[in-house]
Amino acid sequence: MNGKVVLVKSSRDHRTPPTAMRGWIEVREKSDATPVVAVVVEFPQMFTSAAHHRTFPLDDDAIGRLLASESNGTFQFTIDDELR
């Protein structure tokens, strides 16, 4: 799953169609614990903000929703925050 493409949307975006960003799944293996799974989105440089990225750590329920969203090798994930 590490590196797989994810379409990330915000539940706060009520536009039609909603804005989405391309992100990826990041899995970090730890020797003494279960792997940490996150969705990472990179935001490009804009006129009023510097380029940056955000990492959304996933709990077991979020991982289940992510896996259930898979279609043709890509995933979708909706965050409960602004997409910025």
Backbone bond lengths (Angstrom), bond angles and torsions (degrees), N, CA, C in turn:
res aa  C-N    CA-C-N  psi(-1)  N-CA   C-N-CA  omega(-1)  CA-C   N-CA-C  phi
1 M - - - 1.450 - - 1.521 111.99 -
2 N 1.302 117.16 -26.51 1.462 119.78 -176.61 1.519 110.92 -57.29
3 G 1.334 116.61 127.47 1.454 121.83 178.04 1.513 114.83 89.46
4 K 1.313 118.87 -4.99 1.468 121.32 179.62 1.524 110.15 -66.28
5 V 1.322 116.59 147.94 1.462 123.48 -177.64 1.529 110.56 -75.77
6 V 1.353 115.20 139.25 1.461 122.47 178.31 1.523 108.82 -131.49
7 L 1.317 117.11 131.81 1.454 122.71 171.65 1.522 106.08 -89.14
8 V 1.339 117.19 115.64 1.461 121.80 -174.88 1.528 109.22 -105.76
9 K 1.347 115.42 126.57 1.468 122.08 179.00 1.520 108.67 -123.53
10 S 1.349 115.42 164.68 1.454 121.71 177.60 1.525 110.02 -110.16
11 S 1.335 117.06 136.31 1.465 120.49 176.34 1.524 111.32 -71.20
12 R 1.325 117.30 -12.34 1.466 121.89 179.89 1.529 112.74 -88.71
13 D 1.313 116.75 -6.87 1.473 121.32 -179.49 1.522 108.86 -90.84
14 H 1.322 116.70 111.71 1.466 121.64 -176.92 1.523 112.33 -104.23
15 R 1.317 117.21 13.07 1.467 120.20 177.60 1.525 110.27 -75.07
16 T 1.321 114.81 158.74 1.458 120.51 177.32 1.514 108.09 -122.09
17 P 1.293 120.50 114.60 1.469 127.68 -6.85 1.524 110.49 -76.62
18 P 1.322 116.91 156.57 1.462 119.66 178.93 1.533 111.56 -71.70
19 T 1.313 114.91 155.11 1.459 120.60 175.65 1.527 108.79 -76.10
20 A 1.300 116.22 144.50 1.469 120.97 177.97 1.523 108.55 -141.61
21 M 1.309 115.78 157.46 1.460 122.48 177.14 1.519 108.31 -125.60
22 R 1.314 114.77 150.54 1.461 119.93 175.30 1.516 108.55 -86.39
23 G 1.320 115.20 130.90 1.447 120.96 177.45 1.516 109.47 -133.45
24 W 1.310 116.07 -166.53 1.458 119.84 179.23 1.526 109.14 -147.92
25 I 1.322 114.34 160.76 1.458 121.46 177.62 1.522 108.03 -88.85
26 E 1.320 115.17 134.68 1.457 120.84 177.76 1.526 107.99 -122.15
27 V 1.323 115.98 122.68 1.461 121.81 178.38 1.523 107.66 -115.24
28 R 1.318 115.79 121.16 1.472 120.73 178.52 1.519 108.59 -109.63
29 E 1.299 114.54 117.96 1.466 121.05 178.85 1.523 109.06 -80.81
30 K 1.315 115.55 136.09 1.459 121.01 174.02 1.521 107.56 -122.95
31 S 1.314 116.56 135.33 1.462 120.37 -174.05 1.526 113.29 -64.95
32 D 1.329 117.21 -31.84 1.454 119.52 -174.67 1.530 114.06 -109.16
33 A 1.340 117.84 10.40 1.469 120.31 -177.75 1.525 110.00 -149.96
34 T 1.316 115.08 174.79 1.463 119.37 176.07 1.517 109.24 -69.80
35 P 1.322 118.32 154.22 1.461 120.95 -179.70 1.531 111.76 -62.00
36 V 1.323 115.93 149.68 1.457 122.20 175.86 1.517 106.92 -97.43
37 V 1.342 116.90 123.98 1.460 122.29 -179.01 1.520 108.28 -110.76
38 A 1.334 116.60 135.20 1.462 121.88 -179.99 1.523 109.47 -144.66
39 V 1.330 114.85 159.63 1.456 122.02 170.30 1.521 106.01 -106.97
40 V 1.321 117.38 131.00 1.460 123.03 -177.63 1.528 108.84 -118.03
41 V 1.332 115.54 134.61 1.463 121.67 178.27 1.520 107.72 -126.40
42 E 1.319 116.53 133.35 1.451 121.47 177.16 1.519 108.94 -106.16
43 F 1.338 115.87 127.44 1.450 121.94 -179.28 1.525 108.88 -103.44
44 P 1.330 117.99 130.35 1.462 120.50 -177.83 1.527 111.99 -75.33
45 Q 1.317 115.49 165.24 1.468 121.85 174.94 1.522 108.91 -62.00
46 M 1.319 116.41 133.28 1.464 121.78 176.99 1.525 107.96 -123.10
47 F 1.310 116.60 176.40 1.463 120.16 -178.50 1.521 112.46 -60.93
48 T 1.322 117.57 -36.80 1.462 120.43 -174.98 1.526 114.04 -112.07
49 S 1.325 118.38 2.82 1.466 119.57 179.20 1.524 110.99 -145.53
50 A 1.312 114.07 146.99 1.471 120.32 179.08 1.531 109.74 -78.39
51 A 1.310 115.27 157.37 1.470 120.18 175.38 1.534 108.45 -60.70
52 H 1.316 116.11 141.85 1.456 120.87 179.02 1.525 109.00 -159.69
53 H 1.310 116.30 170.66 1.462 119.73 174.50 1.517 109.01 -133.93
54 R 1.319 114.62 156.29 1.461 121.24 177.88 1.516 108.70 -124.97
55 T 1.307 114.71 143.55 1.450 121.61 178.16 1.520 108.33 -116.80
56 F 1.326 116.20 126.90 1.457 122.58 179.83 1.532 108.23 -110.88
57 P 1.346 117.58 98.53 1.466 119.57 178.05 1.527 110.27 -64.25
58 L 1.317 117.02 143.21 1.457 121.72 -176.68 1.519 110.75 -111.60
59 D 1.336 115.61 135.23 1.459 120.30 171.91 1.532 108.01 -88.68
60 D 1.303 117.37 -178.62 1.467 120.78 -176.05 1.528 112.46 -60.55
61 D 1.347 117.48 -40.09 1.470 120.55 178.91 1.529 111.11 -64.60
62 A 1.333 116.66 -43.30 1.468 120.74 179.98 1.531 110.80 -65.87
63 I 1.324 117.30 -37.11 1.468 120.47 177.18 1.527 109.46 -63.48
64 G 1.325 116.75 -41.19 1.464 120.74 177.60 1.520 112.13 -61.11
65 R 1.348 117.12 -43.75 1.473 121.04 177.66 1.522 110.88 -64.09
66 L 1.330 115.99 -40.33 1.465 120.35 179.16 1.523 110.50 -62.60
67 L 1.320 117.13 -47.49 1.467 120.82 -179.48 1.527 111.35 -63.40
68 A 1.327 117.20 -37.25 1.465 121.18 179.80 1.522 112.36 -68.95
69 S 1.328 117.70 -20.46 1.464 121.41 -177.57 1.522 113.33 -84.70
70 E 1.330 117.87 -5.96 1.471 121.53 -173.86 1.531 111.59 -60.27
71 S 1.326 114.23 133.34 1.463 121.72 176.00 1.519 108.30 -145.08
72 N 1.314 116.66 116.48 1.466 122.25 179.67 1.529 112.73 54.87
73 G 1.323 116.99 38.46 1.458 120.65 175.53 1.509 115.51 85.76
74 T 1.335 118.91 -1.99 1.459 121.52 175.76 1.526 109.02 -116.42
75 F 1.316 115.36 161.83 1.449 121.62 -174.31 1.528 110.17 -126.46
76 Q 1.337 116.14 163.01 1.455 122.47 173.10 1.516 107.86 -126.51
77 F 1.341 116.21 145.40 1.450 120.44 178.87 1.515 108.73 -146.63
78 T 1.332 116.44 134.94 1.460 121.80 178.95 1.517 108.44 -111.72
79 I 1.340 115.76 127.67 1.469 121.20 177.95 1.512 109.11 -97.69
80 D 1.326 117.15 158.03 1.464 122.67 177.99 1.513 111.65 -96.38
81 D 1.306 118.00 24.60 1.454 124.13 -177.84 1.523 108.40 -130.74
82 E 1.336 116.07 171.36 1.463 120.36 174.73 1.520 109.04 -66.86
83 L 1.304 115.72 147.06 1.462 120.90 178.37 1.518 108.54 -92.27
84 R 1.327 115.00 79.83 1.466 121.70 179.55 1.485 111.22 -157.01
